[in-house]
Amino acid sequence: MAFYPVNKIKNICLLGHGGDGKTSLAESILFLTKQVDRLGKISDGTTALDYDSEEIKRQFSISASVAPIEYEGYKINLIDTPGYFDFAGEVMQALRVADAGLICVTAKSGVAVGTEKAWKYLSDRKLPRMFYVSKADEENARFYKVLESLREKFGVSVCPVVIPILEGDKTVGVCDVISKKGYKMDGGKLSETAIPASMNDMIEEYRAMVKESAAEASDEMMEKFFNDEEFTDEELYTGIHAGVLSGAVTPVFCGSAFTGFGTLSLLNGIIRFAPSPNEMPGETGVKENGETVEVKYTENGPTILEVFKTVADQYGRFSFFKVVSGKVTSDMTLVNSRTGESEKMGHIYVVKGKKNTEVQEIGCGDIGAVAKLAGTKTGDTLCGASNAVTLKGIDFVKPCYSQAISPKVKGNEEKIATGLTRLKDEDPSFSTEQNVETKQMVISGAGDIHIDVLCSKLKNKFGVEVELSEPRVPYREKIRKKVTLIEGKHKKQSGGHGQYGHVKMDFEPITDHDFIFEEKIFGGSVPKNFHPAVEKGIRESMQHGVLAGYPMVGLKATLVDGSYHDVDSNELSFKMAARLAYKAGIPQAGPVLLEPVGHLKVFVPDSYMGDVIGDLNKRRGRVLGMTPTDDGQQMVEADVPMAEIYSYAIDLRSMTQGRGSFDFEFDRYEEAPANVQQKIIEEAKLIATEEEE
C-alpha cells in the first residue's frame, strides 16, 4: 500500500444502531474499490471486517475493525464499530482516532437510539458528522421521511447532498444534489443516468438548502447568497466542506450496500467534505515536567503516536496506532511515556480485517499496527526519547453490570484469571475483582451480552468453561444494645501444663469506629500481658457475625474482670476465652444485619421519568431529587440498596429503550428491613451447607 501525505488521508468512524448497515456499507466500499474480490455478507460469515468467530456466530460486530481504502488518490481509513451498546468501549477506541463520524440509519427504521447516541458521541468530542441512509432500495424504504425526521431531531444543519432517484416506488439510482447529475450501478460499474423531470422541483428545493448551508462558510459567499447570485459547484463543495469542519453542516448521503448504488457517491462525498487530520485541532499533550503542549499533525515533526486498540490473533499481539506527528518506520525505537520503557517497532503493518500488509513507513495522520510491543497498552503514547509527551488516553464508560464468575470444573480458577488478564489487553472496558470477603471473582462489563462474549472467548481461546451467578452482597452485622459482664472461660487440662483463661466483658454498639477495645481491670485479675490476646480474640471473632456469618462492625468491647492461673494461663487461653465471651454476649445484644446502600444517579429523558421512579420504589430506593441536565435529560438521584442494583443495567436499558444511563457508588451501611434480614439469614445458611458438602 502506497504512502500518503497527511492531506490525502481521511479517518472516518462508522457509527449507528445495531443492524443499521455499518459493516455492510464497509464491505460494499471494499468491494467496489477492488480492495476485496467478493462482496462479503454478514449472513454468510464472509465479511472482511467481522471475521472473529464470535462475530460470525452472532452475526453482529463485537470489535472495531479498520478498513483502509485507496480511492482517487486518497486513503480513507474506515473504522467500523459495533452498534450494540454492550460494546461501547470499542466505539470509544475508534472515536479517539477518527477525524469525522459517518452515522448510518436505515431508510426503513430511521432514527433509533443508536443514532442519538452516535450523534452525542460526536458532538461531545466536537467531531464532524455525516449521515448515510442505508437500504434505500428495499421495500418500504422511506428516505424522504427519514430525512425529515433527521432534521426534526438534529436540526437544520442536516443537509441532503445525495438523494435517491425513484421510478414509482422503486429506487433506481442516486442524484448528486449539487451537480444535479444522476448515477446508477450497471453491471457493478457506476454510470450516469437521466433524472426524471418529476424530480426537478425537489432537487432545486434541496439544492437551495445546500446553498444556504454553504453560504455560512464565508462573508463573501453569504453576500452572494443574499444577492441571489448562483454558486458554482466547486464553491458549494468548498462551502459544505467548511461547514462540516465547523459542525454547522451535516451532509446526508444514501444508497444500498447490497447493490452498490450510492456507495461511490458517498466516497466522493467523504473526499470532498470530510476533514483530513491536519485540518483538525491539535492534540493536547503533557510533558514530563507537567507542562501542557499542543501537538499538531505535522509531517516533519517529532514522531508521536497514540495506541488506540490491542488485538491478539493467530499472528500474535497487535497494537493499532495513529501517527499524530512525524512518521513511523520499521525498526524505529520509541519510548512509552507511561512506563518510560523503550519499544522497538519492528515490523509495522496496514491491517484490513484479518489481513495484514507489511509496510516500511506510516505517515502523519495515518493508522497502522505493530506486533509484539512488550509493555504498551491501549491508550499509551509512544514518542522519541528526546520529546517525551503523553497524549490524552481513552475514556471508557464505567462497567455497570456485574456477575460472579467461577469455573465449571474446580481447580481452573487460575486459568480464568490468566484468560481474563489476556482479554483485558484487548478490551479495557471490563473489570475484574477477587472479593476476599465473599470468596467470589466478580466480572463487570457493559451488559449481559458483553459478559457472555467474554465467557465464550474464555472457552474458545483458553479452554476453560465458566458459570455465572449473581454476586453475593457484602453485608455486615451490628448490635443495638449494651450487654454487661458476659463471661468467657476457657479451661483445658490434659496432663502437664493446662490451659486457663477467664474474662468478663461488656459489649456495646458504637457509630464512629468499626471496633474499639478497652480494659477496666482492677486489682490485676487479668494481667496486662494478656490484654492484647483478649483484643485479638474479639477481633478474630468479629470476622463472623452470629446471624449470618457476615463481619461484625460498630462494636466496643470492654474487659472488666476475669481470672488467671499462674501456670496454665497463656495468650492462647485468653484469646479463646474472649471468643467464648463474644459468642455468648453478641446474641443477647440485639444483633441486626446491615446492608450496603449506594448513591444512584440515573440519566433519562423526561418521557421515562415515571417508569424509572416507579422502578426505584420497587427496589426499596429513596428518591432524593431530580435535576435537569445540559443535554435535555433529567438526573434522578436516589439511595438504593446494593442488593437491588445488580440487574439494573439491563432493566434500565429495557425501560428506556437504551436511552438511560446511570452511575452507582457505595455510600454507607444501613439496617436492613426485618423481612430482608430473614431472607439473608436463610440464604447464608444454605450457602454454608453447600460449602460444607
N, C-alpha and C positions, 0 to 999 in steps of 0.2 A: 504494500500500500504506500502511495506517494506521501511525501512530506508536504504539509500545508501551512502557509503562514497564518497568523492569528486572525487576520481579517477575512479569511476564507473558511472559517470554522463556525459551525452553529451547534450548540449543545441544547437539545430540546428534550424536555421531560414529558412523557405521555402520561396523562392523569385521567381520572374519571371513575365512575361507579363500576362495580364488578359486572362483567358481561356487556359493557358498552363499546367493545370493539378495539381496545388499545393494541392488544397483541396481534389481532387480525390485520389492523392497519399497518403495523410494523412489518408483518410478513408480506403484505401487498407491496410495500415500498421496496423491500429487499428483492422481491421477485421482478418487479418492473424495472428496477435499475440494474438487473442482472448480477446482483450480489449472491443470489442463490439460484439453483437450477429449476426448482419447482416451488409452487405456492404451498407453503405449509398450512395445515389445517389443525385446529385445536382438537376437533372431534377424532381425528386420525392419530393424534400424538406425533405429528410430523413437523411441528413448528421449530424454527431455528432458535427461538428465544425461550420458550417453555420446554426445556429439554430435561430438566430434573425428573427423576422417576415419580416423585410426589406430585409434580405439576401435571405430568402425563396422566397419572392415575385419577387425580381430582378434576382435571380439565379446567384449571384456572391458575393464574400466575401467583407464585409464592415469593419469588425473589425479583429484585430489579435486574434487568438484563440490558447490556449495551449493544447497540447495532450501528456500527459505523457505515455510513452511506457515502459513496463518491458520486457526485452528480453535478454536471455543468460547471466543473472547475472548483466545486466546493466540497467540503467534508462535513456531513451532517451526522453528529453523534446522537442517535435516538436512544433514550433511556426509557424502556418500557417498565412500568411499575404495577404492582398488584392493585386491584380495585377493592378487595375485601379489607375491611377496617382492621382485622386482626394483624395485618402485615404492614401497618402504617410506618413501622420502623424502616422498611425498605424504601418507602416514599421519602422519608426524611433524608436518607443517604443520597438518593437521586437528586433531590432538590438542592442539596448542598453544593452540587457542581453544575447544575443546569443554569443556563442563561435566559431561558424562557420556558413557559409551560404550554402544552397543547392539550386542552381538555376535550375528551371525547364524550359525546352524548349521542344517543340513537334517535333516528328520525321517528321511531315508534314510541319510545318511552319518554323522551325529552329529559327535562331537568330532574335529577334524582338527588338523593342525599350525598352520594359521592361527588356529584357535580358541585354542590355547595361547598363541600369540604375542600375540594381541589381549588376552587376559587379563593377560599380563605387562606389556604396554604400559600398560594402565590401572592396574594395581597399582603399577607403578614411579612413576606420576605421581599416585597416590592419588586417582584419578578414580572416581566412582560407576559401577557396572557393572550391565547388564541383559542378558538373553538373549532372543532371538527365534528360535523353531524354525520354519523355513520349510518350504514344500512339504508341509504336514501332511496334505493331502488326496490326495496322489499314491499310486499303487500301491506297496506295500511300505514305506509310511511307518510309522515305529516311534517315535511321540512318547514314550511312556512308557519305552521302553528308552533313548532318548536322554536323557530327564530323569534317569534313574538313573545313566547314565554321567557326566552333568554334575556330579551330586552326589558321585560317587566321585572325579572328577578335581579338582574345585574346592572341595569341602567342603560343610558343612551350611548355609552362607549361601545356597546356591542354593535358591530357594523358588518353586514354581509358583503363579501368580496367575490365569493363563488356561490352560485345558486343552481339548482337542478333545472334541466330542460324537460318539460313534461309534454307528452303526447297523450292526451286524455288523462288517465290516472297512472300512466306508465312513465317512469324516468328513463330517458334515453341518452342523457349526457349532462354536461355542466356548462354553465356560461360564466365567463370572467366578466364581472360587472364593470370593471374599469376599461378593459379593451373592447367590451361588447362582442367578444368572439365566443363561439360555441365549440365544444370539444366532445368527442365520443371515443370509445375504445372499439377498434375494429381489428379483430384477429390478434388481440394482445398489443396492438400498437395504437398510439394516440393520433387522431386525425381531426381536422376541423369539420364542423357540421353547421348547417344553417340553423338559425334561431327562428322559431315560429313568430310570425308577425303579431300574434296574440300576446306575446310576452314583452313587446316593445315598451309599453307604458310602465310595466312592472320594473323593467331594467332601468328605465330612466328614474323611477322613484328611488330605487336602491342606489343608483349612481349619485343621486343628489345627496343621499345620506353619506356616501363616501366622500364627496366633495366637501360637505360640511365638516366631517371629521378631519380630513386632510388640511383644511384651511387653518386649523389651530396650530399647525406646525411653525408658522412664521407670520409676522405682521404683514409681509408682502403678500402672502397667499390669502390672508384674511381680508386684505383690501380688495384683491381680485374677486374674492367670493362675494363681498358686499356690493361690488360694482357689476355683479352678474357676468363676469368675464369667464370664458371657458378655460379649463385647465388641460394641459397636455397629460397624456397617460403617465409620462415619466414624473411630472410634478405630483400627480396623485400617488404614485408608488412611493416617492420620497416623503410626501406628507404623512401617509399611513405608517411608513417606517418610523418616522419621528414620533408619531402618536403612540405606536406600540411601545417604543422605548420609554416614553414618559408615563405610560399607563393610561393615557387618555383615549386610546383606541384599542378595541379587542376585535380583530377581524374574525369572520366566520367563514369556514370552508365546508364543503360537503362532498360525499362520494360513497363508493361501495368498495370495500376491501376485496370482496369475492370476485366481482367483475373487473375491478381496477379503475373504473371511471372516477375521475376526481382526484386520484392519487398523485398524478404528476402535476396537476394544478396546485395541489397542496404543497408539493416540494418546491415548485416555483415561488409560491407564496412565502414559504419559510426562508428561501434565499433572499427574497425582496424585503420582507418585513421583520424577520427575527433578528435580534442583535448578535453581533459577534462578541466574543469575550472582551476585546479591547474597547468596546463601546459601553461596557458595564462599569459601575463604580468599582474602585479598587477594593481589595480585601483588607480587613483590619488585622494587623499582626502585633504581637508583643515581643519585644526584645528580652534578652536575658536579664537586663537591669530593670525591667518593668516598664520601659518606655513604649508607648503606643505608636505604631507607624502604619502608614498606608502602603500596601503592596499592590502596585498597578500591574496589569497584564502587559509586560514589556518583554519583547523577544530578546533584547540584548541585556536584560537584567540578570542578576544572580539567580541560580537555579533554586526554586522553591516549589514544592508540590504538596498537595493535600491527599491523603489516603482516605477514600470515602467508602470503601467496601472491601471485604475479605471473603474469599471463596476457597473452599477445599474441594478439589475434584480429583479425577484419576491421575492427573499430571502433578499433583502436589498442591501447595498452598499459594494462592494468587492474591496479590494486593492490587486493587484498582486505584488509580490516582488521576488527578487532574493537575496539569502543569500550570501554575499560577504566574511564574516568572521564569525567564530563561528557557532552557530546554534540557531534556534528559537524554543521555546517550548510554548505550550499553557499557557495562563495566565501570560506570561512574560510581564514586563513593560519596555518599551523603550522610548527614548526621540527623538522627531522630531528636528533635528539640525537646521532647518529653523525657526521654531516657538519657540523652547525652551520648548514646552509643552510635558507632558508625555502622552504616548499612551499605553493602555493595549491591548495586542494582543488577549486575549480572545480565541475564537475558531479559529484554523487555519486549512486550507484545502488544498488538492490537487484537482485541478479543471481540468476536461476533458470536454470541450464544456460547456454544461449547467449542467453537473453532478458534484456535489461537494462531496468529501470524506473527512471526518474529520480525522485528524492525530494528534498525540501528539507532534511531533517534525519534523522539516525540517532542513536538514543539509547544510553544506557549499557547495556552488555552485548550490544548487537545487532551484527550483521555486515553490512557494506556493501562497496562498491567505489568507487574513484575512478579517473578516467582521467588519463593524461599527467603523472604525477609525474616530475620531472626526474631527481633523483638518488637516489630511495628504492628500496631493495632489500628482498627478503624478509627478515624478521626485524628490520627497523628499527622504532624508536619515533618517533612524531610527537606533539608536545605544544606547549603555549603557550610563547612565548619567556620568560615570567617564571617558568615552572615546569618547567625542563628536567630530564628524568629519563629514564633508559634502562632499559627492561624487559628481562627475560631473553629472549635470542634463541631460535632453534630448533636443537636438537641433531640433526644429521644423522649417520647412520651413515657411517663412513669407506668410500669406494669400495674394492672388493676385487677387481674383475675388470678387467683392462687389455687393450687391443688397440691396435696401431699403426693409424692411420687415414691414408689417402692418397687423392688424387683419382684417378678413373679416367682423366681427361684431364689431362695435365701442364699446369701453369700455373694450376690452380684452387686452389692452396694457400691463397691469401688469402681466397677465397670460403668455404672450410671454416672458417678462423679466425674470420671475421666471423659466419658462421652459428652456430658453437658459442658465441660470446660472447652472441649474442641468446638462444639456447636456455638458456644458463646463468642468465639472468634468470628464466626460468620454472622451471627445475629446478636448484637449487643443490646437489643431491645427487651430481652427477657432476663430474669434474675433468679438466683437460687439461694437458699438459706438452709443450713443444717440447724434446726431448732433443738437445742440440747434439752430444753425443758420438756417438750412434747415428744422427743425422740423421733422426729419426723424430718425428712428432707422436703422442703416446700419449693415448688417451682412457680414463678409468677410471670404471666405474659399479658397480651392484649385481649385474649378471649379464649374460648374453648377450642376453636379451630386452630389457633396458634399453638396451644399446648399439645393438641392432637398431632399436629405435624411434627413437632419436636419429638414426641414419643415414637412416631413412625421412623424418624431419622435415627433414633437410638437403636431401633431394631434392625434397620437396613444397613446402617454404617458400622455399628459397633456390636451387633449381635446380642443385644440384651432387651428382653421384653419387660415391660413395666406395667404397673397398675396405678390408677389414680383414685384418690379419695378426698373427701373434704378435710381440710386441715383441722387438727384439734385446736381448740381455743385455750390460750394460757390463762386459766382462771387463777384466782388467789383465794385464800381463806383468812378470816379475821374473827376476833372475838368482840362481843359487845358489852360485856360486863366484867367486873373485877371479882376474882376469887382469891381467898387467902388461906395461908397455912396448908397448902397442898403438899402432902408428904410423898417422898420417893425414897425407898430403902432398897439398896442392892446388897444382898448378903449371900456369900457362897463359901462353903467350906468343903474342901476335898483332899484333906491331908496336907501337911506343911502349911505354908502361908495361904491364907484365905483371901477373900475379897469383901470389903465392907465400905459402904458409902451410904450416908443418910442425910437427906436435905428436906427442908421445909421451904416452900416457895409461895410467893404471891404473883399472880398473873393479872395484868390489866391492859386494856386497849389504849393505844396512843395514835396520834394522827400525823405527827411531823416526821417520824422515822419508821423504818421497817422493823428495827429491833433495838432495844436498849436493855442492857443488863446492869443491875445494881446489886450491892450486898449491904445488908444491915445486920451484920453479925455482932453480937455482944458476948464477950467472955470467951472467945476462941472456940466456940462449939464446932466450927468448921475452919480449920487453919487456912490462912491466906494462900498458901501454895496450892490449895485445891480449888480456889475460886475460878481460875481460868478453865479448869476441867469442867466445872459446872456450866459455865458460859458456853463452852464448846458443845457440851451435850445438848443444850437447848437449841443452839444454832443448827446443829445437825438434825434435830428432831423437826425443826421448822420447815425443812425441805418437803415434809409430807404432812399435810393437814389431816385432821381426824374425820372430816366429812367425805371428801372425795380424793384425798391424796395430793391436793394441789398445795403449793408453798404457802406458808403462813406469813402474814405481814402485819405491821402495826401492833407489835407485841412488846410489852415491857415486862421483864421477868426480874423479880427481886428475891435474892437469897436472904431469908430472915432467920433461919435456925437450922439445926441438924446435929449430927454427932459423928464421931470418927473413932477408929481403933488404932492404937499405937503401932500395931504390927500389920494388920490386914488392910488398912486403908491405903489407897493409891489413886492416881489420877483416873485410871480406867473405872474404878469403882464409883467415883463421884460423877463421872460422865454418865455412867449407866443409871445412877440414882436420879440425875437430872432428867434423863429421858423418861423414867418411870413417873416422875412428878408431872412432866408435860402431858403424858398420856392420860394421867388421872385427872389433871386440872382443866385442860382445854375443853373437854366435852361439857364441863359444868359452867363454862364461861360464855355460853350463848354463841357458839361458833356460827358464822354465816359465810356464804360464798360471795366473792366479789367477781364481777365480770369486767373485762376491758371495754371501755367506751371511747369512741373516736369522734373527731370533728369532721363532718362531711360537708363538702361544697359541691353542689350539683349545678351544672350549667345547661340550661334548657331554653328553647323558645317558649314564649308566653302560652302558646296553644296547648302545651303539655303540662302546665303547672298543676292543674287539678289532679291528674293521674299520678304525678310524681309525689305530691304531698300526701295523697291518699295512701300510696305505697309505703312512704316513710312511716306513716302512722301504724301500718300493719307490722312494720319491722321494729316497733317499740321506739321509734325515733322521736326526738323532741325538736320540732322546727323552731329555729331561733330568729329567722328573719329572711327577707327577700330583698335583693339589691339589683337594679338594672345594670347591665354591663355595657361597655363601649360598642360591642358588636351587635347590639339589639336583643341580646338574650337576657334571661334572669338568672341570678345566682341565688340558689336556695341553700341556706346554712342550717345544719341540724346536728345534734348529738345522737349517735346511733351505736348500739352495742356491736362489737366486732363480730359476734356470732351471727349477726343478721346481714352481714355485708359481703360474705364470700361470693355469692352468686349475683351480686348487684350489677357487675359489668354486663352480664348477659341480659338481665331483666331490664336494666335501663335502656339498653340498645333496643330491646323489643318494644318497650313503652313509647320510645321517641323515634322509632324507625332509624336509629343510628345517629340522630342529631344531638343527643345528650352526651355529656361527659362529666367526670367527677374527680375530685381529689379526696383522699381519706387519710387522716393522720391520727395515730393513737394519742389520746389526751390524758385519760385517768382511769382509775378503777372505781366502780360503784357497786353497792349491794344489789345482787340480782333478786328479782321477784321470787316469792316462795315457790310458785309452780315451776319456774325455770330452774331453781335450785334443786328441786326434787328430780327433775329430768336429768340434770347434770350428774347428780349423785348416782342415779341408776346407770347412766352410760359409763361412768367411771368404774363402777363395779363390773360391768360387762367387759370392759377393756382389760381390767385386771385379771378376770377369769380367763380371757383368751390368751393373754400373755403367759399365764401360768401353764396353760395347756401346750 
